Amino acid sequence: MQFPDDFPINTRWPSENLTVVQYYGFPTPNGIKVSIMLEELGIPYEVHRVTLKDADVKSPEYLSLNPNNKIPAIIDPNGPDDEPLALFESGAILMYLAEKTGKFYGANERERQLINQWLMFQMGGVGPMFGQLGYFVHGPGKSVEDQHARTRYANETKRLLNVLEKHLEGREWMVGDYSIADIAIGSWVRQIERYGEDAEVAVDWLEFENVHDYLDRFLERPAVQRGVNIPSREG
């Protein structure tokens, strides 16, 4: 079978152009990794707004694409061996698009492996820890009286920021030129300021000058400025 018949998601989020990459997401840190990458690549793609509500991410149609009921996900109608490819997990999507296009994945094999290293650093550490910090200083966990969890995640976030601060000394980007490692890390570092003053105080945000400068460079990129708003939060 060919797309869209083999992906039931198309019955709820129909495609207008079955020949281009289909992006299913929402402008969360993990979601904008993919929208920024697609904007940086400048390839044709179609956007499908999938909110974080159970009615969307836990719908049978979306679960047919991502059984983990999270965004983002893509379908590339022109995948390997000229067959459609469905992918979830933002890091896997970044790696796939970088490999397919030969862009934002280092100048040689050594750089590529280092980019993979920092991408895994984001996926395994920065994303989960920064996300938990947000929950306890900006989200529903803010009202929890016991401060143990808040302190734990603030301390771990600060530790990770220290890793970035030291690594970025004398560097413009994480590995060589701008890469998918920067798309992944920049999308999450941006969250600290978005969480507000409580988060900034909790992690001593003003201490990380190299990280600040890095974030400024990231946010100055036109593709980033577009990608952080794709799709719109408002339906």
C-alpha positions as CSV (number, residue, x, y, z in Angstrom):
1,M,0.0,0.0,0.0
2,Q,1.0,3.6,-0.5
3,F,0.5,6.7,1.5
4,P,-2.1,7.7,2.6
5,D,-3.9,4.3,2.6
6,D,-1.3,2.7,4.9
7,F,-1.5,5.5,7.5
8,P,-5.0,6.0,9.0
9,I,-4.0,9.4,10.4
10,N,-4.8,10.8,7.0
11,T,-8.5,10.2,7.6
12,R,-8.4,12.8,10.4
13,W,-5.6,15.1,9.2
14,P,-5.9,14.9,5.5
15,S,-3.1,15.9,3.2
16,E,-3.5,18.4,0.4
17,N,-0.2,17.3,-1.2
18,L,0.7,13.7,-0.9
19,T,4.1,14.1,-2.4
20,V,5.7,16.2,0.4
21,V,6.7,15.6,4.0
22,Q,3.8,15.6,6.4
23,Y,4.6,17.2,9.8
24,Y,2.3,16.5,12.7
25,G,3.1,18.7,15.8
26,F,2.6,21.5,18.1
27,P,5.0,24.4,19.1
28,T,6.5,22.7,22.2
29,P,10.3,22.4,22.5
30,N,10.2,19.0,21.0
31,G,7.8,20.0,18.3
32,I,9.7,23.1,17.2
33,K,12.9,21.0,16.7
34,V,11.2,19.5,13.6
35,S,9.5,22.7,12.3
36,I,12.8,24.5,12.7
37,M,14.7,21.8,10.8
38,L,12.1,21.8,8.0
39,E,12.4,25.6,7.8
40,E,16.2,25.4,7.8
41,L,16.2,22.8,5.0
42,G,13.7,24.8,2.9
43,I,12.1,21.6,1.6
44,P,8.3,21.4,0.8
45,Y,6.3,20.1,3.7
46,E,2.7,20.2,5.0
47,V,1.8,21.1,8.6
48,H,-0.9,19.3,10.6
49,R,-1.7,20.9,14.0
50,V,-1.9,18.1,16.6
51,T,-2.6,19.5,20.1
52,L,-1.5,17.9,23.3
53,K,-5.1,17.2,24.2
54,D,-6.1,13.5,24.6
55,A,-8.6,14.0,21.9
56,D,-5.8,14.5,19.5
57,V,-2.7,12.6,20.7
58,K,-4.7,9.6,22.0
59,S,-7.0,9.4,19.1
60,P,-6.9,6.1,17.1
61,E,-5.8,8.1,14.0
62,Y,-2.8,9.6,15.7
63,L,-1.9,6.4,17.5
64,S,-1.7,4.7,14.2
65,L,1.3,7.0,13.5
66,N,2.8,7.3,17.0
67,P,1.8,4.6,19.6
68,N,3.6,6.7,22.2
69,N,0.9,9.4,21.9
70,K,3.4,12.3,21.8
71,I,4.3,14.9,19.2
72,P,6.1,15.4,16.9
73,A,5.8,12.8,14.1
74,I,6.3,12.9,10.3
75,I,5.5,10.9,7.2
76,D,7.9,11.1,4.3
77,P,6.1,9.8,1.3
78,N,9.5,9.5,-0.4
79,G,11.3,7.5,2.2
80,P,14.0,4.8,1.8
81,D,13.6,2.5,-1.2
82,D,10.9,4.9,-2.5
83,E,8.5,3.7,0.2
84,P,6.6,6.0,2.7
85,L,8.3,6.3,6.1
86,A,6.6,7.3,9.3
87,L,8.7,8.4,12.2
88,F,8.2,9.6,15.7
89,E,10.7,10.9,18.3
90,S,12.1,14.3,17.5
91,G,15.7,13.2,17.7
92,A,15.2,10.4,15.3
93,I,13.4,12.8,12.9
94,L,16.3,15.2,13.0
95,M,18.8,12.5,12.2
96,Y,16.7,11.1,9.4
97,L,16.2,14.5,7.7
98,A,19.8,15.4,8.2
99,E,21.0,12.1,6.6
100,K,18.5,12.3,3.8
101,T,19.5,15.9,2.8
102,G,23.1,15.9,3.8
103,K,22.6,19.1,5.7
104,F,23.2,20.2,9.3
105,Y,25.1,16.9,10.1
106,G,28.7,17.9,10.2
107,A,31.5,18.2,7.7
108,N,32.9,14.7,8.3
109,E,32.3,11.5,10.1
110,R,34.0,12.7,13.3
111,E,31.8,15.7,13.5
112,R,28.7,13.6,12.8
113,Q,29.5,11.3,15.8
114,L,30.0,14.3,18.1
115,I,26.7,15.8,16.8
116,N,25.1,12.5,17.7
117,Q,26.6,12.7,21.2
118,W,25.2,16.1,21.9
119,L,21.9,15.2,20.4
120,M,21.7,12.3,22.9
121,F,22.8,14.7,25.6
122,Q,19.7,16.8,24.8
123,M,17.3,13.8,24.4
124,G,18.4,12.0,27.6
125,G,19.2,15.0,29.9
126,V,18.3,18.5,28.8
127,G,14.8,17.7,27.6
128,P,13.6,15.6,30.5
129,M,15.2,17.7,33.2
130,F,14.3,21.1,31.8
131,G,10.8,19.8,31.3
132,Q,10.4,18.7,34.9
133,L,11.8,22.0,36.0
134,G,9.1,23.7,34.0
135,Y,6.4,21.5,35.6
136,F,7.4,22.5,39.1
137,V,8.2,26.2,38.6
138,H,5.8,27.1,35.9
139,G,3.2,24.4,35.5
140,P,0.8,22.4,37.7
141,G,3.6,21.4,40.1
142,K,4.1,25.0,41.2
143,S,1.4,24.6,43.8
144,V,3.1,21.6,45.5
145,E,4.2,22.6,49.0
146,D,7.0,20.0,49.2
147,Q,10.0,21.7,47.5
148,H,12.1,18.6,47.2
149,A,11.2,17.8,43.6
150,R,11.6,21.5,42.5
151,T,15.0,21.7,44.1
152,R,16.1,18.4,42.6
153,Y,15.2,19.4,39.0
154,A,16.5,22.9,39.5
155,N,19.9,21.5,40.6
156,E,20.0,19.1,37.7
157,T,19.1,21.8,35.2
158,K,21.8,24.0,36.6
159,R,24.3,21.1,36.3
160,L,23.4,20.6,32.6
161,L,23.7,24.3,32.0
162,N,27.2,24.2,33.5
163,V,28.1,21.5,31.0
164,L,26.9,23.7,28.1
165,E,28.6,26.8,29.5
166,K,32.0,25.1,29.6
167,H,31.6,23.4,26.3
168,L,30.6,26.7,24.6
169,E,33.6,28.6,25.7
170,G,35.3,29.7,22.5
171,R,32.7,28.0,20.3
172,E,29.8,29.5,18.3
173,W,27.9,26.2,17.9
174,M,28.0,22.8,19.6
175,V,30.1,21.0,17.0
176,G,31.7,22.9,14.1
177,D,29.0,24.7,12.1
178,Y,25.3,24.9,13.1
179,S,23.8,21.4,13.2
180,I,20.9,19.3,14.4
181,A,22.6,19.3,17.8
182,D,22.0,23.1,18.0
183,I,18.4,22.8,16.8
184,A,17.7,20.3,19.6
185,I,19.6,22.1,22.4
186,G,18.6,25.6,21.4
187,S,14.9,24.6,21.3
188,W,15.1,23.5,25.0
189,V,17.5,26.2,26.3
190,R,14.9,28.7,25.0
191,Q,12.5,27.3,27.6
192,I,14.3,28.7,30.6
193,E,13.4,32.2,29.9
194,R,9.9,31.2,28.8
195,Y,9.4,29.6,32.2
196,G,9.8,33.0,33.8
197,E,11.6,34.6,36.7
198,D,11.1,31.7,39.1
199,A,12.9,29.3,36.8
200,E,15.7,31.9,36.1
201,V,16.3,32.4,39.8
202,A,16.1,28.7,40.6
203,V,19.0,27.8,38.2
204,D,21.0,31.1,38.5
205,W,20.3,31.8,34.9
206,L,22.4,35.0,34.8
207,E,25.6,33.1,35.5
208,F,25.6,31.4,32.1
209,E,27.0,34.0,29.7
210,N,28.1,31.6,27.1
211,V,24.7,29.9,27.0
212,H,23.0,33.3,26.8
213,D,25.1,34.3,23.8
214,Y,24.5,30.9,22.2
215,L,20.7,31.3,22.6
216,D,20.9,34.8,21.1
217,R,22.6,33.4,18.0
218,F,20.1,30.6,17.8
219,L,17.1,32.9,18.0
220,E,18.6,35.3,15.4
221,R,18.3,32.7,12.7
222,P,15.3,33.4,10.4
223,A,14.3,29.7,10.2
224,V,14.2,29.5,14.0
225,Q,12.0,32.6,14.2
226,R,9.6,31.0,11.8
227,G,9.8,27.5,13.2
228,V,9.0,28.4,16.8
229,N,5.5,29.4,15.6
230,I,4.7,26.4,13.4
231,P,2.0,25.4,13.7
232,S,0.1,28.2,15.5
233,R,-1.0,27.5,19.0
234,E,-4.4,28.8,18.2
235,G,-6.6,26.7,16.1
